[in-house]
């Protein structure tokens, strides 16, 4: 190989090396710019989410009244949470609410969205979706106050029952040991059903209409279309609805605090309300923090399997 050829090869290698170097610099610069854009959000998330979470875990290892000196107790607060019958009952109440906050809204939301897809079109469909979504816009405090009036001894429900001759069934729905928790669950279902219906209706709009046409040609009815096409196609949307509603059930606070205050007794007391009462009324910050950590773990234990089951790559 001549000297000129060697020089050409050398120049090419140098050019290629320079090109790779410039590309790597460009990639690093792009990564740096990206991190600069997300840095404010990361800082805020760390300050208002991660740091409080770590502090909560730290407090859970102490006996502390929130003011005076603290005393190290290790895992004793967690032992109390997992062995005290009242605290276990409070946690169990949250799982009962999942039936009302999640199962009912998702099931009814599927049915309502399926009907609306068929009949609610044009302006009527827009108005229907707006009316369905209104409970999600109303502040939960306002919803709790309104439903407290509706379900009171002189409320609308009891007035209707009396008017149709069922006065023997009237009661203080939010003050009765047998009906208080289901009544709270009805309020939560009312709030969440519109959200689920709108999310599922949006998901239905992405389903190829040709699938339904083929099913009708094959003689499939509305129920068969719903079972074989609609539900399987909404796997991800159903997963989102279940995730949101399960979290709402386990983390419930506003509605319970306004409607019943956790009563009668501990029938409607949920972990969120119990944490508030332990920390600010009972001044048991360590025990309240331990219950909060347990609640956090329970939420993850419920949500992560749902997300795994409804991922697109599992279809």
QUITAMO-V381906 format. One record per pair of residues at least 4 apart in sequence whose C-alpha atoms are under 8 Angstrom apart, sorted by the first residue. I is the first residue (numbers start at 0). J is the second residue. D is the distance in whole Angstrom. If there is no record, write none. Layout:
# QUITAMO-V381906
i:I j:J d:D
i:I j:J d:D
This chain:
# QUITAMO-V381906
i:0 j:4 d:6
i:0 j:5 d:7
i:1 j:5 d:6
i:2 j:6 d:6
i:3 j:7 d:6
i:4 j:8 d:6
i:5 j:9 d:6
i:6 j:10 d:6
i:7 j:11 d:6
i:8 j:12 d:6
i:9 j:13 d:6
i:10 j:14 d:6
i:11 j:15 d:6
i:12 j:16 d:6
i:13 j:17 d:6
i:14 j:18 d:6
i:15 j:19 d:6
i:16 j:20 d:6
i:17 j:21 d:6
i:18 j:22 d:6
i:19 j:23 d:6
i:20 j:24 d:6
i:21 j:25 d:6
i:22 j:26 d:6
i:23 j:27 d:6
i:24 j:28 d:6
i:25 j:29 d:6
i:26 j:30 d:6
i:27 j:31 d:6
i:28 j:32 d:6
i:29 j:33 d:6
i:30 j:34 d:6
i:31 j:35 d:6
i:32 j:36 d:6
i:33 j:37 d:6
i:34 j:38 d:6
i:35 j:39 d:8
i:37 j:41 d:6
i:38 j:42 d:6
i:39 j:43 d:6
i:40 j:44 d:6
i:41 j:45 d:6
i:42 j:46 d:6
i:43 j:47 d:6
i:43 j:48 d:8
i:44 j:48 d:5
i:44 j:49 d:7
i:45 j:49 d:5
i:45 j:50 d:6
i:46 j:50 d:5
i:46 j:51 d:7
i:47 j:51 d:6
i:48 j:52 d:6
i:49 j:53 d:6
i:50 j:54 d:6
i:51 j:55 d:6
i:52 j:56 d:6
i:53 j:57 d:6
i:54 j:58 d:6
i:55 j:59 d:6
i:55 j:288 d:5
i:55 j:289 d:8
i:55 j:291 d:8
i:55 j:292 d:7
i:56 j:60 d:7
i:56 j:288 d:7
i:56 j:289 d:7
i:56 j:292 d:7
i:57 j:61 d:7
i:58 j:62 d:8
i:58 j:63 d:8
i:58 j:284 d:7
i:58 j:285 d:5
i:58 j:288 d:6
i:58 j:289 d:8
i:59 j:74 d:8
i:59 j:76 d:7
i:59 j:77 d:8
i:59 j:284 d:8
i:59 j:285 d:4
i:59 j:286 d:6
i:59 j:287 d:7
i:59 j:288 d:5
i:59 j:289 d:5
i:59 j:292 d:8
i:60 j:71 d:6
i:60 j:72 d:6
i:60 j:73 d:5
i:60 j:74 d:6
i:60 j:75 d:8
i:60 j:76 d:7
i:60 j:285 d:6
i:60 j:289 d:8
i:61 j:69 d:6
i:61 j:70 d:5
i:61 j:71 d:4
i:61 j:72 d:5
i:61 j:73 d:7
i:61 j:76 d:8
i:61 j:285 d:5
i:62 j:69 d:6
i:62 j:70 d:5
i:62 j:71 d:6
i:62 j:72 d:6
i:62 j:283 d:7
i:62 j:284 d:7
i:62 j:285 d:5
i:62 j:286 d:7
i:63 j:67 d:7
i:63 j:68 d:7
i:63 j:69 d:5
i:63 j:70 d:7
i:63 j:282 d:8
i:63 j:283 d:6
i:63 j:284 d:6
i:63 j:285 d:6
i:64 j:69 d:7
i:64 j:278 d:8
i:64 j:282 d:5
i:64 j:283 d:5
i:64 j:284 d:6
i:64 j:285 d:8
i:65 j:278 d:8
i:65 j:282 d:6
i:65 j:283 d:8
i:65 j:284 d:6
i:72 j:76 d:7
i:74 j:78 d:6
i:75 j:79 d:6
i:76 j:80 d:6
i:76 j:285 d:7
i:76 j:286 d:5
i:76 j:289 d:6
i:77 j:81 d:6
i:77 j:286 d:8
i:77 j:289 d:6
i:77 j:290 d:7
i:77 j:293 d:8
i:78 j:82 d:6
i:79 j:83 d:5
i:79 j:286 d:8
i:80 j:86 d:6
i:80 j:87 d:7
i:80 j:286 d:8
i:80 j:289 d:7
i:80 j:290 d:6
i:81 j:86 d:7
i:81 j:87 d:6
i:82 j:86 d:8
i:82 j:87 d:7
i:83 j:87 d:6
i:84 j:88 d:6
i:85 j:89 d:6
i:85 j:265 d:8
i:86 j:90 d:6
i:87 j:91 d:6
i:88 j:92 d:6
i:89 j:93 d:7
i:89 j:265 d:7
i:89 j:266 d:8
i:89 j:267 d:8
i:89 j:268 d:6
i:89 j:269 d:5
i:89 j:270 d:6
i:89 j:273 d:8
i:90 j:94 d:7
i:90 j:269 d:6
i:90 j:270 d:6
i:91 j:95 d:6
i:92 j:96 d:6
i:92 j:180 d:8
i:92 j:266 d:7
i:92 j:267 d:7
i:92 j:268 d:7
i:92 j:269 d:6
i:93 j:97 d:7
i:93 j:248 d:6
i:93 j:249 d:5
i:93 j:250 d:8
i:93 j:251 d:8
i:93 j:269 d:6
i:93 j:270 d:7
i:94 j:98 d:8
i:94 j:248 d:7
i:94 j:249 d:7
i:95 j:99 d:8
i:96 j:100 d:6
i:96 j:101 d:8
i:96 j:180 d:8
i:96 j:181 d:8
i:96 j:184 d:6
i:96 j:248 d:6
i:96 j:249 d:8
i:97 j:101 d:5
i:97 j:102 d:7
i:97 j:244 d:8
i:97 j:245 d:6
i:97 j:248 d:5
i:97 j:249 d:7
i:98 j:102 d:5
i:98 j:103 d:6
i:98 j:184 d:8
i:99 j:103 d:5
i:99 j:104 d:7
i:99 j:181 d:8
i:99 j:184 d:5
i:99 j:185 d:6
i:99 j:187 d:7
i:99 j:188 d:6
i:100 j:104 d:6
i:100 j:184 d:6
i:100 j:185 d:8
i:100 j:187 d:5
i:100 j:188 d:5
i:100 j:191 d:7
i:100 j:244 d:6
i:100 j:245 d:7
i:100 j:247 d:7
i:100 j:248 d:6
i:101 j:105 d:6
i:101 j:188 d:7
i:101 j:240 d:8
i:101 j:241 d:6
i:101 j:244 d:5
i:101 j:245 d:6
i:101 j:248 d:7
i:102 j:106 d:6
i:102 j:241 d:8
i:103 j:107 d:6
i:103 j:188 d:7
i:103 j:192 d:8
i:104 j:108 d:5
i:104 j:188 d:6
i:104 j:189 d:8
i:104 j:191 d:6
i:104 j:192 d:4
i:104 j:193 d:8
i:104 j:195 d:6
i:105 j:109 d:6
i:105 j:192 d:7
i:105 j:195 d:6
i:105 j:196 d:8
i:105 j:237 d:7
i:105 j:240 d:7
i:105 j:241 d:7
i:106 j:110 d:7
i:107 j:111 d:6
i:107 j:192 d:7
i:107 j:196 d:8
i:108 j:112 d:6
i:108 j:192 d:6
i:108 j:193 d:7
i:108 j:195 d:5
i:108 j:196 d:4
i:108 j:197 d:8
i:108 j:199 d:7
i:109 j:113 d:6
i:109 j:195 d:8
i:109 j:196 d:6
i:109 j:199 d:7
i:110 j:114 d:6
i:111 j:115 d:6
i:111 j:196 d:6
i:112 j:116 d:6
i:112 j:196 d:5
i:112 j:197 d:7
i:112 j:199 d:6
i:112 j:200 d:5
i:113 j:117 d:7
i:113 j:200 d:7
i:113 j:203 d:8
i:113 j:225 d:8
i:114 j:118 d:6
i:114 j:119 d:8
i:115 j:119 d:5
i:115 j:120 d:8
i:115 j:124 d:7
i:115 j:200 d:8
i:116 j:120 d:7
i:116 j:200 d:7
i:116 j:203 d:8
i:116 j:204 d:8
i:119 j:123 d:6
i:119 j:124 d:4
i:119 j:127 d:7
i:120 j:124 d:4
i:120 j:125 d:7
i:121 j:125 d:7
i:122 j:126 d:6
i:123 j:127 d:6
i:124 j:128 d:6
i:125 j:129 d:6
i:126 j:130 d:6
i:127 j:131 d:6
i:128 j:132 d:6
i:128 j:193 d:8
i:128 j:197 d:7
i:129 j:133 d:6
i:131 j:192 d:8
i:131 j:193 d:4
i:131 j:194 d:8
i:131 j:196 d:8
i:131 j:197 d:8
i:132 j:136 d:7
i:132 j:193 d:5
i:132 j:194 d:6
i:132 j:197 d:7
i:133 j:137 d:6
i:133 j:193 d:7
i:134 j:142 d:8
i:134 j:189 d:7
i:134 j:190 d:5
i:134 j:191 d:7
i:134 j:193 d:7
i:135 j:190 d:6
i:135 j:191 d:7
i:135 j:193 d:7
i:135 j:194 d:7
i:137 j:141 d:7
i:137 j:142 d:7
i:138 j:142 d:6
i:139 j:143 d:6
i:139 j:253 d:6
i:139 j:254 d:6
i:140 j:144 d:6
i:140 j:253 d:6
i:140 j:254 d:6
i:140 j:257 d:6
i:141 j:145 d:6
i:142 j:146 d:6
i:142 j:186 d:8
i:142 j:254 d:7
i:143 j:147 d:6
i:143 j:186 d:8
i:143 j:253 d:8
i:143 j:254 d:5
i:143 j:255 d:8
i:143 j:257 d:6
i:143 j:258 d:5
i:144 j:148 d:6
i:144 j:257 d:6
i:144 j:258 d:6
i:145 j:149 d:6
i:146 j:150 d:6
i:146 j:186 d:7
i:146 j:258 d:7
i:147 j:151 d:6
i:147 j:173 d:7
i:147 j:258 d:5
i:148 j:153 d:8
i:148 j:154 d:6
i:148 j:155 d:8
i:149 j:154 d:4
i:149 j:155 d:5
i:149 j:156 d:6
i:150 j:154 d:5
i:150 j:155 d:7
i:150 j:156 d:6
i:150 j:157 d:7
i:150 j:171 d:7
i:150 j:172 d:6
i:150 j:173 d:7
i:151 j:155 d:8
i:151 j:157 d:8
i:151 j:170 d:8
i:151 j:171 d:5
i:151 j:172 d:7
i:151 j:173 d:7
i:152 j:157 d:6
i:152 j:169 d:7
i:152 j:170 d:6
i:152 j:171 d:5
i:152 j:172 d:7
i:153 j:157 d:6
i:153 j:158 d:7
i:154 j:158 d:6
i:155 j:159 d:6
i:156 j:160 d:6
i:157 j:161 d:6
i:157 j:166 d:7
i:157 j:169 d:5
i:157 j:170 d:7
i:158 j:162 d:6
i:159 j:163 d:6
i:160 j:164 d:6
i:160 j:165 d:5
i:160 j:166 d:6
i:160 j:168 d:7
i:160 j:169 d:7
i:161 j:165 d:5
i:161 j:166 d:4
i:161 j:167 d:8
i:161 j:169 d:7
i:162 j:166 d:8
i:165 j:169 d:7
i:170 j:175 d:7
i:171 j:175 d:6
i:172 j:178 d:6
i:172 j:179 d:6
i:172 j:182 d:6
i:173 j:178 d:7
i:173 j:179 d:4
i:173 j:180 d:8
i:173 j:182 d:6
i:173 j:183 d:7
i:173 j:258 d:7
i:173 j:259 d:6
i:174 j:178 d:8
i:174 j:179 d:6
i:174 j:259 d:7
i:174 j:262 d:7
i:174 j:263 d:6
i:175 j:179 d:5
i:175 j:263 d:7
i:176 j:180 d:8
i:176 j:263 d:6
i:176 j:266 d:7
i:178 j:182 d:6
i:179 j:183 d:6
i:179 j:259 d:8
i:179 j:262 d:8
i:179 j:263 d:8
i:179 j:266 d:7
i:179 j:267 d:7
i:180 j:184 d:6
i:180 j:266 d:7
i:180 j:267 d:5
i:181 j:185 d:6
i:182 j:186 d:7
i:183 j:187 d:6
i:183 j:254 d:7
i:183 j:255 d:7
i:183 j:258 d:7
i:183 j:267 d:8
i:184 j:188 d:6
i:185 j:189 d:6
i:186 j:190 d:6
i:186 j:254 d:8
i:187 j:191 d:6
i:187 j:254 d:8
i:188 j:192 d:6
i:189 j:193 d:8
i:190 j:194 d:8
i:191 j:195 d:6
i:191 j:244 d:7
i:192 j:196 d:6
i:193 j:197 d:6
i:194 j:198 d:6
i:195 j:199 d:6
i:195 j:240 d:6
i:196 j:200 d:6
i:197 j:201 d:6
i:198 j:202 d:6
i:198 j:236 d:7
i:198 j:240 d:8
i:199 j:203 d:6
i:199 j:233 d:7
i:199 j:236 d:6
i:199 j:237 d:7
i:200 j:204 d:6
i:201 j:205 d:7
i:202 j:206 d:7
i:202 j:233 d:6
i:202 j:236 d:6
i:203 j:229 d:7
i:203 j:232 d:8
i:203 j:233 d:7
i:206 j:210 d:8
i:206 j:229 d:8
i:206 j:232 d:7
i:207 j:211 d:8
i:208 j:212 d:6
i:209 j:213 d:6
i:210 j:214 d:6
i:210 j:228 d:7
i:211 j:215 d:6
i:211 j:224 d:7
i:211 j:228 d:8
i:212 j:216 d:6
i:213 j:217 d:6
i:214 j:218 d:6
i:214 j:219 d:5
i:214 j:224 d:7
i:215 j:219 d:5
i:215 j:220 d:7
i:219 j:223 d:6
i:219 j:224 d:6
i:220 j:224 d:6
i:221 j:225 d:6
i:222 j:226 d:6
i:223 j:227 d:6
i:223 j:228 d:8
i:224 j:228 d:5
i:224 j:229 d:7
i:225 j:229 d:5
i:225 j:230 d:6
i:226 j:230 d:6
i:226 j:231 d:8
i:227 j:231 d:7
i:228 j:232 d:6
i:229 j:233 d:6
i:230 j:234 d:7
i:233 j:237 d:6
i:234 j:238 d:6
i:234 j:309 d:6
i:234 j:310 d:8
i:234 j:311 d:8
i:235 j:239 d:6
i:235 j:309 d:5
i:235 j:310 d:6
i:235 j:311 d:7
i:236 j:240 d:6
i:237 j:241 d:6
i:237 j:309 d:8
i:238 j:242 d:6
i:238 j:305 d:6
i:238 j:306 d:6
i:238 j:309 d:5
i:239 j:243 d:6
i:240 j:244 d:6
i:241 j:245 d:6
i:241 j:305 d:8
i:242 j:246 d:6
i:242 j:302 d:6
i:242 j:305 d:7
i:242 j:306 d:8
i:243 j:247 d:6
i:244 j:248 d:6
i:245 j:249 d:6
i:245 j:298 d:8
i:245 j:301 d:8
i:245 j:302 d:8
i:246 j:250 d:6
i:246 j:298 d:6
i:246 j:302 d:8
i:247 j:251 d:6
i:249 j:269 d:8
i:249 j:270 d:7
i:249 j:271 d:8
i:249 j:294 d:8
i:249 j:298 d:7
i:250 j:270 d:7
i:250 j:271 d:6
i:251 j:255 d:7
i:251 j:269 d:7
i:251 j:270 d:8
i:251 j:271 d:6
i:251 j:272 d:8
i:252 j:256 d:6
i:252 j:269 d:7
i:252 j:271 d:5
i:252 j:272 d:6
i:253 j:257 d:6
i:254 j:258 d:6
i:255 j:259 d:6
i:255 j:260 d:6
i:255 j:261 d:6
i:255 j:267 d:7
i:255 j:268 d:7
i:255 j:269 d:8
i:255 j:272 d:8
i:256 j:260 d:4
i:256 j:261 d:6
i:256 j:272 d:7
i:259 j:263 d:7
i:259 j:267 d:7
i:260 j:267 d:8
i:260 j:268 d:7
i:261 j:265 d:6
i:261 j:266 d:7
i:261 j:267 d:5
i:261 j:268 d:4
i:261 j:269 d:7
i:261 j:272 d:7
i:262 j:266 d:6
i:262 j:267 d:6
i:262 j:268 d:7
i:263 j:267 d:7
i:268 j:272 d:6
i:268 j:273 d:6
i:269 j:273 d:6
i:270 j:274 d:6
i:270 j:290 d:7
i:270 j:291 d:8
i:270 j:294 d:7
i:271 j:275 d:6
i:271 j:291 d:8
i:272 j:276 d:6
i:273 j:277 d:6
i:273 j:287 d:8
i:274 j:278 d:6
i:274 j:287 d:5
i:274 j:288 d:7
i:274 j:290 d:7
i:274 j:291 d:7
i:275 j:279 d:6
i:275 j:280 d:8
i:275 j:287 d:7
i:276 j:280 d:5
i:276 j:281 d:6
i:277 j:281 d:5
i:277 j:282 d:6
i:277 j:283 d:5
i:277 j:284 d:7
i:277 j:286 d:7
i:277 j:287 d:5
i:278 j:282 d:5
i:278 j:283 d:5
i:278 j:284 d:5
i:278 j:286 d:8
i:278 j:287 d:6
i:279 j:283 d:8
i:279 j:284 d:8
i:283 j:287 d:6
i:284 j:288 d:6
i:285 j:289 d:6
i:286 j:290 d:6
i:287 j:291 d:6
i:288 j:292 d:6
i:289 j:293 d:6
i:290 j:294 d:6
i:291 j:295 d:6
i:292 j:296 d:6
i:293 j:297 d:6
i:294 j:298 d:6
i:295 j:299 d:6
i:296 j:300 d:6
i:297 j:301 d:6
i:298 j:302 d:6
i:299 j:303 d:6
i:300 j:304 d:7
i:301 j:305 d:7
i:302 j:306 d:6
i:303 j:307 d:6
i:304 j:308 d:6
i:305 j:309 d:6
i:306 j:310 d:6
i:307 j:313 d:8
i:308 j:313 d:7
i:309 j:313 d:7
i:309 j:314 d:8
i:310 j:314 d:7
